[in-house]
């Protein structure tokens, strides 16, 4: 209650993952409100993040036909702002969306854009996510050897950023690849 309207929008954007985890039904309403409020106030960066969040909650609820307009609006705003960190975030989300739609060409284009912008912004979190998505897309197609360098780079990033959750996921990926090679010792190590 003590926050200004802009601070409320920023709080929603910054804490969106925790907010939708706590109350998924309310998350779409919060993202919609934050997006509209930011647009009305001409806060482009806040609107860009709110549009990304709105698209994300629609994606997670299975409303796939409603997702892309929000992602594209977010992308457009981040491009206007020349914000590489935001571009890395939205392209990661769009890559997952396109992959779910079996649109591999656009999924990989988004991963390329995400990786490029994450490196430009020196955003290791987004870079690790982008590389992890690329590895996951490859392993789902049985391209395990192609995926391995990406998984190894993600492992290094997660260690460097001390991301214990991300590290857990990449260790599972490394173990699964070792098991595919019948290397039980490496898989358990």
VENVEN-V364869 format. One record per backbone hydrogen bond with DSSP energy under -0.5 kcal/mol. NH is the residue of the N-H (numbers start at 1). CO is the residue of the C=O. Records with the same first field share a line. If there is no record, write none. Layout:
BEGIN
NH: CO  CO
END
This chain:
BEGIN
8: 4
9: 5
10: 6
11: 7
12: 8
13: 9
14: 10
15: 11
16: 13
19: 15
20: 16
21: 17
22: 18
23: 19
27: 23
28: 24
29: 25
30: 26
31: 27
32: 28
33: 29
34: 30
35: 31
36: 32
37: 33
38: 34
39: 35
40: 36
41: 37
42: 38  39
43: 38
44: 42
47: 43
48: 44
49: 45
50: 46
51: 47
52: 48
53: 49
54: 50
55: 51
56: 52
57: 53
58: 54
59: 55
60: 56
61: 57
62: 59
63: 58
64: 62
66: 63
67: 63  64
68: 64
70: 66  67
71: 67
72: 68
73: 69
74: 70
75: 71
76: 72
77: 73
78: 74
79: 75
80: 76
81: 77
82: 78  79
83: 78
84: 82
87: 83
88: 84
89: 85
90: 86
91: 87
92: 88
93: 89
94: 90
95: 91
96: 92
97: 93
98: 94
99: 95
100: 96
101: 97
102: 99
103: 98
104: 102
107: 103
108: 104
109: 105
110: 106
111: 107
112: 108
113: 109
114: 110
115: 111
116: 112
117: 113
118: 114
119: 115
120: 116
121: 117
122: 118  119
123: 118
124: 122
127: 123
128: 124
129: 125
130: 126
131: 127
132: 128
133: 129
134: 130
135: 131
136: 132
137: 133
138: 134
139: 135
140: 136
141: 137  138
142: 139
143: 138
144: 142
147: 143
148: 144
149: 145
150: 147
151: 147
152: 148
153: 149
154: 150
155: 151
156: 152
157: 153
158: 154
159: 155
160: 156
161: 157
162: 158  159
163: 158
164: 162
167: 163
168: 164
169: 165
170: 166
171: 167
172: 168
173: 169
174: 170
175: 171
176: 172
177: 173
178: 174
179: 175
180: 176
181: 177  178
182: 179
183: 178
184: 182
187: 183
188: 184
189: 185
END
